[in-house]
């Protein structure tokens, strides 16, 4: 476990790539279960309920989009290690995001014409920084998985991130207040 954490942190720091992870389907399965468990836990703590349909969509997109991309680029053999890197680093980012989610639980939404409170500003800026870092790390993973330059990997990671948001918004629209 310590070795896995070191490898995932190394990927987050862009010192290692998915090829440095073991090719292990049981490890990947375990990481997917941990990621789903974290999603359930965060949903229960923040909303008091679990939106099963959103959870299932997240799992399908997490497993399906990398498979489609690797299939398209004829790199299917890299699926397990690429997905292990994406899911494993995603778990680390989810854990890093947890305190920000906790801080935002009872925070009122910003209102037009009034400046944000210091807490609102901190949570917003920190969350944007974490999301940007996650996209950079995902881009780094994709770069290694596809043999592309870093810019191509980051653009793919950003595109997949926006695609996931778009699909979720189309299927489960959120009313703006």
C-alpha positions in Angstrom: 0.0 0.0 0.0 2.8 2.4 0.8 4.5 1.6 -2.5 1.2 2.3 -4.4 0.8 5.6 -2.6 4.4 6.6 -3.5 3.7 5.7 -7.2 0.4 7.6 -7.3 2.0 10.7 -5.6 4.9 10.4 -8.1 2.3 10.5 -10.9 0.6 13.5 -9.3 4.0 15.3 -9.2 4.6 14.2 -12.9 7.7 12.3 -12.0 6.2 8.9 -12.9 3.7 7.7 -15.5 1.1 5.0 -15.7 3.7 2.6 -17.1 5.3 2.6 -13.6 2.2 1.1 -12.1 1.8 -2.7 -12.0 -0.5 -4.3 -14.5 -3.0 -5.6 -12.1 -6.7 -6.1 -12.7 -7.4 -6.8 -9.0 -5.6 -3.6 -8.0 -7.7 -1.6 -10.6 -10.9 -3.3 -9.3 -10.0 -2.3 -5.7 -9.2 1.3 -6.7 -12.5 1.6 -8.5 -14.4 0.3 -5.5 -12.5 2.8 -3.2 -13.4 5.6 -5.6 -17.1 4.6 -5.6 -17.0 4.3 -1.8 -15.6 7.8 -1.5 -18.3 9.1 -3.8 -21.0 7.4 -1.7 -19.4 8.7 1.5 -19.1 12.3 0.2 -22.7 12.2 -1.1 -24.0 11.0 2.2 -22.0 13.6 4.2 -22.8 16.5 2.0 -26.3 15.8 0.8 -27.6 13.1 3.1 -28.4 10.9 0.1 -26.8 9.1 -2.7 -27.9 9.8 -6.3 -27.4 6.3 -7.6 -28.1 7.4 -11.2 -25.2 9.9 -11.1 -23.0 7.4 -9.4 -23.6 4.8 -12.1 -23.0 7.4 -14.8 -19.7 8.4 -13.2 -18.6 4.7 -13.1 -19.6 4.2 -16.8 -17.8 7.3 -17.9 -14.7 6.5 -15.8 -14.4 3.0 -17.2 -15.8 3.7 -20.7 -14.1 6.9 -21.9 -10.5 5.7 -21.4 -11.4 2.5 -23.1 -12.8 4.4 -26.1 -9.8 6.7 -26.4 -7.3 3.8 -26.1 -9.3 1.7 -28.6 -9.4 4.7 -31.0 -5.7 5.1 -30.8 -5.1 1.3 -30.9 -3.5 1.2 -27.5 -5.9 -1.2 -25.8 -3.0 -3.0 -24.0 -2.4 0.2 -21.9 -6.0 0.3 -20.5 -5.4 -1.3 -17.1 -2.4 0.8 -16.2 -3.9 4.0 -17.6 -7.1 3.5 -15.8 -5.3 2.5 -12.6 -3.3 5.8 -12.8 -6.5 7.9 -13.6 -8.6 6.3 -10.8 -5.8 6.2 -8.3 -4.8 9.8 -8.7 -8.5 10.7 -8.8 -8.8 9.2 -5.3 -6.0 11.4 -4.1 -7.6 14.5 -5.6 -11.0 13.5 -4.1 -9.3 13.3 -0.6 -7.7 16.6 -1.2 -11.0 18.2 -2.2 -12.9 16.8 0.8 -11.9 19.7 3.2 -13.1 22.2 0.6 -16.4 20.4 0.2 -16.8 20.3 4.0 -16.1 24.1 4.1 -18.7 24.8 1.5 -21.5 22.8 3.0 -23.4 25.6 4.7 -21.9 28.4 2.6 -24.5 30.5 0.9 -24.1 30.9 -2.8 -22.6 34.2 -4.0 -25.1 36.9 -4.7 -24.9 39.3 -7.5 -23.6 42.7 -6.6 -21.9 41.6 -3.4 -18.3 40.6 -3.1 -17.6 37.0 -2.0 -16.8 36.4 1.6 -13.2 35.4 2.4 -14.3 31.8 2.9 -16.2 31.7 -0.4 -13.1 33.2 -2.2 -10.7 30.7 -0.6 -12.9 27.7 -1.3 -13.5 28.8 -4.9 -9.8 29.5 -5.7 -8.6 26.3 -3.9 -11.1 24.2 -5.8 -10.2 25.8 -9.2 -6.5 25.1 -8.4 -7.2 21.5 -7.5 -9.3 20.9 -10.7 -6.5 22.5 -12.8 -3.9 20.4 -11.2 -6.0 17.2 -11.7 -6.5 18.1 -15.4 -2.7 18.6 -15.7 -2.0 15.2 -14.0 -4.6 13.5 -16.2 -3.0 15.1 -19.2 0.4 13.8 -18.1 -1.1 10.3 -17.8 -2.7 10.5 -21.3 0.6 11.8 -22.7 2.3 8.6 -21.5 -0.6 6.3 -22.5 -0.8 7.6 -26.0 2.8 8.7 -26.7 1.7 12.3 -27.3 3.3 15.6 -26.3 2.1 17.0 -22.9 0.0 19.7 -24.6 -2.0 17.0 -26.5 -2.5 15.0 -23.3 -3.7 18.1 -21.4 -6.1 19.0 -24.2 -7.5 15.5 -24.2 -7.9 15.5 -20.4 -9.6 18.9 -20.6 -11.9 17.7 -23.4 -12.8 14.6 -21.5 -13.5 16.6 -18.4 -15.8 19.0 -20.3 -17.5 16.0 -22.0 -18.3 14.4 -18.7 -19.7 17.7 -17.3 -21.8 18.1 -20.5 -23.2 14.6 -20.4 -24.1 14.9 -16.8 -25.7 18.3 -17.3 -27.7 17.0 -20.3 -28.9 13.9 -18.4 -29.3 15.5 -15.0 -29.8 19.3 -15.4 -29.2 21.5 -12.4 -31.4 24.4 -12.1 -29.5 27.7 -11.8 -30.6 29.9 -8.9 
